[in-house]
Amino acid sequence: MADPIDVSKLVHDLRNPLNSISMTAELAKLQLLQGETAEAVAANLDAIVRICRSCSSRLDEFSAAAKAGRAGEATGPGSDSESEGEGR
């Protein structure tokens, strides 16, 4: 039987970027309230977009791994797709 996908690692890998998104959004909000330049606020919004794209990419990787796991179950043991990518 293939190793289960490490959900706790996924949660950890997504929680950190979500915290960054939250903090960056709060900073942008403060900048708006304090009359900062549009460029300063836009820089923080750009950072949020980058972090969201990174989260999306990680979710795509997780989805692909989950699909590969289901395909491995359908074909039986012997799939060596697991254990690759360790040490990230």
Secondary structure, 3 states (H helix, E strand, C coil): CCCCCCHHHHHHHHHHHHHHHHHHHHHHHHHHHCCCCHHHHHHHHHHHHHHHHHHHHHHHHHHHHHHHHHHHHHHCCCCCCCCCCCCC
